Amino acid sequence: MTFTIWLTLLAAATLISLSPGAGAVTAMSYGLSQGCTRAQPAILGLISGYGIQIIIVGVGLGSLIAASVTLFSVIKWIGVTYLVWLGIQKWRDRAELTLDQGQLCGWRRAFGQSLLINITNPKGLVFLIALIPQFLDPAQPQFPQLLIIGATLVTVDWCVMTGYSLLASRLRHLMQNARARRTQNRITGSALIGAGLVLSGAQH
């Protein structure tokens, strides 16, 4: 892969990560409620889900999923259902918890929820199927190229998601009262539900 092609990949990866979606909403939600440092397990979950999708596409399984309407639909609706459920949970949250250390969300739960959000996103999978081949040279060894592509996508996404959580954490002082937290929960919940509804419209 030439440096010029890699720069094009870098630009594409940045635009993908910056685009609003469930991952950005999740990173900002954890950054706002727990701070940038403690949002890292959730961000790691997002990155792991994204990385798994990259591996799936890299080994060719993504093409099989893209060709199977049934499998595509199953993954799509699992993701839709989970996002909507998370949104409803946010709406139902009474915002009674404070933001102290003892009541923070456990890292396993944060990691697991975020992993599931990204790993069940079929739009991301289908997009990767369309994107990755554009940067592969069939005349060159595939593994080193896939390694560079995957490392670039994952690193950029981690930087952007961390940036989102850091930006949100700066607004924590606005969320110290129950009414403000309730409003934030409902905004986050609505965004997650909206992401789920948009996801449900993904076409094969």
Summary of the structure (lengths in Angstrom):
residues: 204
radius of gyration: 17.8
end to end distance: 30.4
largest distance: 60.0
contacts: 649
relative contact order: 0.22
helix: 82%
strand: 0%
